[in-house]
Amino acid sequence: MGASGDGIPAWLAEALAGRPELVIVAPRRYRLRAMDIDQPALMIPLAGRKILAEGQTAAELGPGRYLMIHRALRCTVQNIPEHGDYQAWCIAFPWRVIGLARTLLDAHAPPPVPGPNHSCGALAALHAELAHLLAAQCGGADPGTLDHALLGVLLALHRHGDDQFRLAQDLSVAARVRLVVGAAPGRDWCSADLEESLHMSGATLRRRLADEGTSLRIVLRDARLHHALALLQTTRRPLRAIALACGYRSLPSFARQFEARFGVDPVAISNAAPGPDRTPAASRSVPGTSSVSG
C-alpha cells in the first residue's frame, strides 16, 4: 500500500492494512464499462491510478487525491496498477446519512449551484474526518456512531466547497431494486419479494421500471453482477464461489454475463490464487463470449 511519500499518510495505510475487506485490489489493469454507482461514494486511491469517465467528462487521480461521486451515475472505470497492485478505499454513503447532511446544511447554507456528478480534491482536506471514520470502523462502533463519522466526512467536503451531494436525487426504482437484491444476491428473488420490500404493486413496479427503460429481469441480473464485481475486487474467493454467492450455478454462464455487462472477463479482475476457475472465459469455449475491450 502507498506510503506517505505517495500522498497517503502512514496512519491510513496501517489502518487499512488490517482491514483488507475495505480495500479494492487490482493486480492487473482493467476497464469496466457501464458501471452503475447507485449512491454517493468517496473513492480514495492508495496505490496506482484510477480513471473514471462519464460521458465526455473524465477524472484521473492517484494517491493523495479523492474522487467524490455526488449522484447516482453510470460510468466507465479503469483501475491501473503501478509498481504493484492498484489499491483503493471506497466509502459509500447511505441515503439516510445524505439526508442528515442535507437537512443540517440546508439550515445554515444555501444549496450549491448544480455542477458535475463527480469531483476530485486533495485528500489532506479530509484527513481528520477519515481518521475518525477508520477508528469507528476498526473499533466495531455501533451503527449510530458510524453514521456520525460518515456525516463528518460529508461536512468536511462541504467546508472545502465540494458539496454537490446535497443535490443528489432520490433513487430510481431500478437502483432501489439493485440495493435490495445486492444485500442478498444469492437469493431466488421473485417479483412478490420486491413488491413487498418496495411497497408497490407488481403492475406499478413493472411500469416504473419500463419508464426507466429497463425490466425486472435486467435489474436482477445487474444487481448480482455488481455484487460479484465487489467480491472480485475485495476478496480472494475463487470465481466459482463468487458465482454461487451471486445466484449463478453455472460458472460459464456467470463469466459470459459478466463480460457482456462490463466488457471484461472476470478472470482479469479476480484476486484469487491461480487455479482451474481462473482459466479465461474464451478458453472455456463459452458460446457468445465477447473479447475484452479497453
C-alpha positions in Angstrom: 0.0 0.0 0.0 1.2 3.5 -0.8 3.3 5.2 1.9 3.1 8.9 3.0 5.6 9.8 0.2 2.9 8.8 -2.3 0.4 11.1 -0.7 -1.1 8.5 1.6 -0.4 9.1 5.3 1.1 6.2 7.3 -1.8 6.0 9.7 -4.2 5.5 6.8 -2.0 2.8 5.2 -1.5 1.0 8.5 -5.2 1.0 9.5 -6.4 -0.3 6.1 -3.7 -3.0 6.1 -5.6 -4.5 9.0 -9.0 -4.3 7.2 -8.4 -5.9 3.8 -12.2 -6.2 3.2 -12.4 -2.4 2.9 -9.7 -2.3 0.1 -10.3 -2.8 -3.6 -7.3 -4.6 -5.2 -6.4 -4.9 -8.8 -3.2 -6.8 -9.7 -3.9 -6.2 -13.4 -5.2 -3.2 -15.4 -8.8 -3.5 -16.5 -11.6 -1.3 -17.8 -15.2 -1.6 -16.7 -17.8 -0.2 -18.9 -21.4 0.9 -18.0 -20.8 0.5 -14.3 -23.7 1.8 -12.1 -22.9 3.6 -8.9 -26.3 4.0 -7.1 -25.3 6.1 -4.1 -22.9 8.9 -3.3 -19.4 7.5 -2.6 -15.9 8.6 -1.9 -13.1 6.8 -3.7 -9.5 7.1 -2.4 -6.7 5.5 -4.5 -4.0 4.1 -2.2 -1.6 2.8 -4.9 -1.8 3.1 -8.7 -4.2 5.3 -10.7 -8.0 5.4 -11.3 -9.7 6.9 -14.4 -13.5 7.4 -14.3 -15.3 8.7 -17.4 -18.9 9.8 -17.5 -20.0 10.9 -21.0 -17.4 13.4 -22.2 -16.2 14.1 -18.6 -13.3 12.2 -17.2 -11.2 12.3 -14.0 -7.8 10.7 -13.4 -6.2 10.5 -10.0 -3.7 8.7 -7.8 -2.7 8.6 -4.1 -3.2 11.9 -2.3 -6.4 12.7 -4.2 -10.0 11.7 -3.7 -12.9 11.2 -6.2 -16.3 12.0 -4.8 -19.4 10.6 -6.6 -22.2 13.0 -5.7 -25.1 11.5 -7.5 -26.0 8.1 -9.0 -24.4 7.7 -12.4 -23.3 5.2 -15.0 -19.6 5.4 -15.9 -16.6 3.7 -17.3 -13.8 2.9 -14.8 -10.2 1.9 -15.3 -8.1 0.7 -12.3 -4.4 0.9 -13.2 -1.6 -0.8 -11.1 1.8 0.9 -10.9 4.7 -0.7 -9.1 2.5 -3.3 -7.6 -1.3 -3.8 -7.2 -3.8 -1.0 -7.6 -5.5 -0.4 -4.3 -8.3 1.9 -3.2 -10.6 2.6 -0.3 -14.2 3.2 -1.3 -16.7 4.7 1.2 -20.4 4.5 0.3 -22.7 7.0 2.0 -26.1 5.5 2.9 -29.0 7.7 1.8 -30.0 8.2 5.4 -26.7 9.9 6.0 -27.0 12.0 2.9 -30.4 13.1 4.2 -29.0 14.0 7.5 -26.2 16.1 5.9 -28.7 17.8 3.6 -31.1 18.7 6.5 -28.3 20.1 8.6 -26.6 22.1 5.8 -29.8 23.4 4.4 -30.5 25.1 7.7 -27.2 27.0 7.6 -26.2 27.4 3.9 -27.9 27.8 0.6 -27.7 24.8 -1.7 -24.9 24.8 -4.3 -25.3 25.8 -7.9 -25.8 22.5 -9.8 -22.5 21.1 -11.1 -20.9 17.8 -12.2 -21.9 14.4 -10.8 -18.3 13.8 -9.6 -15.3 15.9 -8.5 -11.8 15.5 -7.2 -9.9 17.1 -4.4 -6.8 16.9 -2.1 -7.1 14.1 0.4 -5.3 16.1 3.1 -8.5 18.2 3.5 -10.3 15.1 4.8 -7.5 13.5 7.0 -9.1 14.3 10.4 -12.5 13.0 9.4 -11.2 9.9 7.7 -9.1 9.1 10.7 -12.3 9.3 12.9 -14.2 7.1 10.4 -11.5 4.5 10.4 -11.3 4.5 14.1 -15.1 3.8 14.3 -14.9 1.1 11.6 -11.9 -0.7 13.1 -13.2 -0.3 16.7 -16.5 -2.1 16.0 -18.6 1.0 16.6 -22.4 0.8 16.7 -24.4 1.9 13.5 -25.2 5.3 15.0 -21.6 6.1 15.7 -20.6 5.0 12.2 -23.3 7.3 10.7 -22.0 10.2 12.7 -18.4 9.5 11.4 -19.7 9.4 7.8 -21.6 12.6 8.4 -18.4 14.2 9.5 -16.7 13.3 6.2 -19.6 14.9 4.2 -19.4 18.1 6.4 -15.7 18.3 5.7 -16.4 18.0 1.9 -18.9 20.9 2.3 -16.4 23.0 4.2 -14.0 22.7 1.3 -16.7 23.6 -1.3 -17.3 20.1 -2.5 -21.0 19.5 -1.7 -22.8 18.6 -4.9 -24.0 15.6 -2.9 -26.6 17.9 -1.4 -28.4 17.9 -4.8 -28.5 14.1 -5.1 -31.9 12.9 -6.2 -34.0 10.1 -4.8 -33.1 6.7 -6.1 -34.6 5.4 -9.3 -36.7 2.3 -8.9 -34.0 0.3 -10.7 -31.4 1.5 -8.2 -33.7 0.7 -5.3 -34.1 -2.8 -6.6 -30.4 -3.2 -7.1 -29.7 -2.2 -3.5 -32.3 -4.6 -2.1 -31.1 -7.5 -4.2 -27.4 -6.6 -3.6 -28.0 -7.3 0.1 -28.8 -11.0 -0.7 -27.7 -11.6 -4.3 -27.8 -15.4 -4.0 -31.5 -15.4 -3.0 -34.0 -16.7 -5.6 -35.8 -13.3 -5.9 -39.2 -13.0 -7.4 -41.4 -10.0 -8.1 -43.5 -10.5 -5.0 -40.5 -10.2 -2.8 -39.5 -6.9 -4.3 -43.1 -5.6 -4.3 -43.3 -6.2 -0.6 -39.8 -4.6 0.1 -40.6 -1.5 -2.1 -44.2 -1.2 -1.0 -45.6 -1.1 -4.6 -47.8 -3.4 -6.6 -46.4 -5.7 -9.3 -48.0 -3.6 -12.0 -46.5 -0.4 -10.6 -43.1 -2.0 -10.3 -43.1 -3.1 -13.9 -44.4 0.2 -15.2 -41.9 2.3 -13.2 -39.0 0.0 -14.5 -40.3 0.3 -18.1 -40.4 4.1 -17.7 -36.7 3.9 -16.8 -36.0 1.8 -19.9 -35.4 -1.5 -18.1 -37.1 -4.6 -16.7 -37.0 -6.6 -13.5 -35.0 -9.4 -15.2 -32.3 -6.9 -16.3 -32.2 -5.2 -12.9 -31.9 -8.5 -11.1 -29.0 -9.6 -13.3 -27.3 -6.2 -12.9 -27.6 -6.4 -9.1 -26.0 -9.8 -9.0 -23.2 -8.9 -11.3 -22.4 -5.6 -9.5 -22.2 -7.6 -6.3 -19.9 -10.1 -8.0 -17.7 -7.2 -9.1 -17.4 -6.0 -5.5 -16.4 -9.6 -4.3 -13.9 -9.9 -7.1 -12.2 -6.6 -6.1 -12.2 -7.0 -2.4 -11.8 -10.8 -1.7 -9.6 -13.7 -2.8 -12.6 -16.0 -3.2 -12.4 -18.2 -6.4 -14.6 -17.4 -9.3 -16.9 -20.4 -8.8 -17.6 -19.4 -5.1 -18.4 -15.9 -6.2 -20.7 -17.1 -8.9 -22.6 -19.3 -6.5 -22.8 -16.4 -3.9 -24.4 -14.3 -6.6 -27.0 -16.8 -7.6 -25.2 -18.5 -10.6 -25.0 -22.2 -10.6 -23.0 -22.2 -13.9 -19.6 -20.7 -13.9 -19.6 -20.3 -17.8 -22.9 -18.6 -17.6 -21.6 -16.2 -14.9 -18.5 -15.4 -16.9 -20.4 -14.8 -20.1 -22.9 -12.5 -18.5 -20.2 -10.6 -16.5 -18.2 -9.9 -19.6 -21.2 -9.0 -21.7 -22.2 -6.5 -18.9 -18.9 -4.9 -18.1 -16.7 -5.6 -21.1 -14.1 -7.6 -19.2 -13.5 -11.2 -18.3 -13.9 -11.7 -14.5 -10.6 -13.5 -14.5 -8.9 -10.2 -15.3 -10.3 -8.8 -12.0 -10.1 -11.8 -9.7 -7.6 -11.7 -6.8 -7.9 -15.5 -6.2 -4.9 -17.7 -6.4 -4.3 -19.3 -9.8 -6.4 -22.5 -10.3 -8.9 -24.2 -12.6 -11.5 -21.4 -12.1 -9.1 -18.8 -13.4 -9.0 -20.2 -17.0 -10.1 -17.2 -19.2 -13.6 -17.4 -20.5 -12.6 -17.7 -24.1 -10.5 -20.7 -23.3 -13.6 -22.4 -21.7 -15.3 -22.2 -25.1 -18.2 -20.3 -23.7 -20.7 -19.6 -26.6 -21.2 -15.9 -27.2 -18.3 -14.6 -25.1 -17.0 -11.3 -26.5 -13.4 -10.1 -26.4 -12.2 -7.9 -23.6 -12.3 -4.2 -24.5 -10.1 -1.5 -23.1 
